[in-house]
Structure formats: structure tokens, C-alpha cells
Amino acid sequence: MADDFAADVLICGAGAAGLTLAIDLARQGASFRLIEKLDDPFRGSRGKGIQPRTQEVFENLGILNKVVAAGGLYPKQREYRDDGSYADSDVVVAEPPTPDEPYHQPLMVPQFLTEQVMRERLTELGHRPEFGCELLGFSQNEEGVTARLATKNGEETLRVRWLAGADGGQSFVRHTLEIGFPGKTLGVRAIVADVTLSGLSRDVWHRFGEGDMERQISVCPLAGTNLFQIQGPIPLVAEIDLSAEGLTNLFAARTGKSDIVVHAVS
Ligand SMILES: Cc1cc2nc3c(=O)[nH]c(=O)nc-3n(C[C@H](O)[C@H](O)[C@H](O)COP(=O)(O)OP(=O)(O)OC[C@H]3O[C@@H](n4cnc5c(N)ncnc54)[C@H](O)[C@@H]3O)c2cc1C
């Protein structure tokens, strides 16, 4: 009996990779479903640097202008010395564009804004991610894949020609297929937090204790928002208080400054 496919492609994961594939399939008129286990879009800023090559992909997807409008350029970075003095420098050395590299500067766009622009593009093409829908398991044969999903309305089994695992670094699809991920683990643990705070200006990327893993902490104003992104290494095993008060205390401990106050953690 011929297979009865619910769609050509099931895309597992509606992050940057899944949305990219979905936009590309949508504009080619392919049939697909894009599922995401989170109930709502991811809210973190983590991938805030849109590299030149990514900008070329975004131009191709028809979203570069909107991504540019959503964010901005990197400010200068300000490295503070222990005596309170500081030095400003460019984060990236500006170089002229070339035919091979038409976009020559990274943009700063918090990842949640980039993904919002991508979802809007997908909506223009008549599709949207299915949030609250998790891939629980799958099996495959020569013709296609049978996938088991947990949806808001209960479990669902569907048959597709292809399954695309766009489910991130810990990929369930990759683990199930026992595909390796060669590389090395750096043995560094860090926090990334998006916050509102007072006591620091928004015109530079503030960097304290550079090179000292116990004191290093940086605060970057996030273009297109009123938020700052805090980044800093933390001990491999310690409990870290990520509340506004806890982060305020972390600043005081690392910088000696008590006038940097975190008001809310996004
Ligand atoms: C601190 C930090 C800073 C970074 N800075 C940059 C930067 O400056 N520039 C840059 O380009 N990149 C940066 N990155 C990397 C960037 O964030 C990732 O490359 C990007 O998020 C990868 O996208 P993805 O779609 O592959 O995976 P993800 O963004 O992880 O998305 C995968 C999605 O799959 C979903 N999912 C997982 N399992 C299932 C399942 N079983 N069923 C359904 N859905 C599932 C997850 O909920 C998730 O939403 C940074 C990353 C970090 C952590």
C-alpha cells in the first residue's frame, strides 16, 4: 500500500535553524510542519551577533532589511582597569565591503528579535510554528519517517517523507540516530542574563575584570531594546542566584561598584 504522507517534511525545532529551513521550504511551495516543544517563542538574547555570512543568508530569505531595522551596530567596548580608569576600543575592525563579502560588519540583534522577524516572514508565506508540540520518538524506513508527537490536544502519530532535526545542540533527533557531535567541551560555565539595570550607560559595552575568570563580567546594551545582556564565567558547580538582587550582588562582588543595580531579569 502506498504511504499516505501528512507532509513532505517535519521540521523539529523552531529556533533559528528550523525557521530558516521553514522559510526556504515555504517559498518553494513544499509541504511541511514546523514543531516546537516550547509553549512560546524563546525569549533570550543569546545569539546577538549577526555575522556577515548570516546577513547574506538573511538577504536571500528576504528579511535582511527588517533584521537591520530591529537592531543596530555594536557599540565600542569599554575595558575597566582596577584603578577605575578605562580604555575604549572597537569590537570589530571596520573593513570595506568586497564582492565576496558584501556585508562587512556584524549587526547586533537579540536572538528573540531575529526569530520574531523570521516568524513574520514565515507568516507572510502562509505558515507558522506549532508551539507546544514535541517530537517524542520516530522510526524510519526507505520511504519515510513515522513520528510520534505530544501536542496540546494529546499524542499524534504522523507519516512524513523526511524529518529535519533542527532541535539544537542537545538534539533529540541526533541522539536518537546516534550521530556524533565531535568537538571539545571547554570546561567553562557562564551566565547570560537579559536585564534592566541602572548605573551604566548604554553607549558602550562595559567589560570588567577581563581575563580573570573569577571577576570577569560584561554588560552589553542590547540594540532594539531597553535591556542589557550580562555575561560572565561562573564556577563549574556553584549555585548562582539569578534574581535581580542576586545579580546586583554579583556585580558588587566583581566590580566593587554598588551603584550598578539590576531591576528586573527578563
Ligand atoms: C551565550 C550564547 C551566545 C551566542 N552568541 C551568538 C552570536 O553572537 N551569534 C550567533 O550567530 N550565534 C550565537 N550563539 C549561537 C546561537 O544561539 C545558536 O547557534 C542558535 O540558537 C542555534 O539555532 P538552532 O535553531 O540550531 O537551535 P536552538 O536555537 O537551540 O533551537 C532548537 C529548538 O528546538 C526545540 N526542540 C528541542 N527538542 C525538541 C523536540 N523534541 N521537539 C520539538 N522541539 C524541540 C527547542 O525548544 C528549541 O527551540 C550563541 C549561543 C549562546 C548560548
The ligand as a Gaussian input file, in Angstrom:
#p B3LYP/6-31G(d) Opt

LIG

0 1
 C       25.626000      32.510000      25.140000
 C       25.443000      32.311000      23.651000
 C       25.831000      33.322000      22.779000
 C       25.684000      33.149000      21.413000
 N       26.048000      34.173000      20.582000
 C       25.873000      34.045000      19.248000
 C       26.151000      35.129000      18.363000
 O       26.574000      36.201000      18.793000
 N       25.899000      34.950000      17.040000
 C       25.411000      33.772000      16.537000
 O       25.211000      33.660000      15.316000
 N       25.128000      32.730000      17.359000
 C       25.339000      32.850000      18.680000
 N       25.027000      31.814000      19.516000
 C       24.590000      30.548000      18.923000
 C       23.121000      30.584000      18.563000
 O       22.357000      30.950000      19.693000
 C       22.775000      29.158000      18.080000
 O       23.643000      28.838000      17.015000
 C       21.363000      29.053000      17.585000
 O       20.423000      29.266000      18.614000
 C       21.171000      27.650000      17.037000
 O       19.888000      27.612000      16.491000
 P       19.158000      26.235000      16.322000
 O       17.841000      26.538000      15.677000
 O       20.073000      25.250000      15.701000
 O       18.953000      25.696000      17.818000
 P       18.108000      26.321000      19.011000
 O       18.116000      27.800000      18.970000
 O       18.610000      25.632000      20.234000
 O       16.628000      25.842000      18.698000
 C       16.264000      24.482000      18.798000
 C       14.790000      24.419000      19.142000
 O       14.364000      23.064000      19.094000
 C       13.420000      22.878000      20.118000
 N       13.351000      21.443000      20.417000
 C       14.296000      20.680000      21.032000
 N       13.889000      19.404000      21.128000
 C       12.648000      19.348000      20.572000
 C       11.701000      18.301000      20.381000
 N       11.978000      17.032000      20.754000
 N       10.527000      18.604000      19.803000
 C       10.247000      19.870000      19.404000
 N       11.111000      20.913000      19.565000
 C       12.298000      20.649000      20.126000
 C       13.967000      23.703000      21.277000
 O       12.955000      24.017000      22.228000
 C       14.494000      24.929000      20.554000
 O       13.547000      25.986000      20.481000
 C       25.152000      31.953000      20.897000
 C       24.748000      30.939000      21.775000
 C       24.887000      31.110000      23.127000
 C       24.434000      30.007000      24.051000

